Amino acid sequence: MEGISDIRISSIDEMRPPRILKEPYINLYFKLTHKAPKKWCEDFNHLVAKGDYPVKIEPNNGLFIETWVRKPEEIVKALEGLKRAVSTCKEEYIARIHAEAKAAAQMGDALEDTGEQGRLNKIIAGLNFDE
């Protein structure tokens, strides 16, 4: 099963290879290893919003990172920056998921401390098994 930690840039989109055009830029479409969740894509777009060049991933598609550079020599630098951004976004997304799960578990524990279950838990915790 593929998860967030498996997401990385795997290649250039074979359907949209880079081309030298009249315009002073080269469009780049980097393909991810698998489709990213919508929330991860939104986080990624927010993370890269203030970069040197516009970068985005369509949250509904979640498979291609789109950007552009002015010269072919800038492609390697752009890829390295995108790889760092993907790695950072993965780490932040996973940390947030863990934090949300921990908060949910603590909320569940708090619910078990009230009512009949809470009373039962206190009785069990107070049992003395010494002779």
Disulfide bonds with the S-S distance in Angstrom:
none
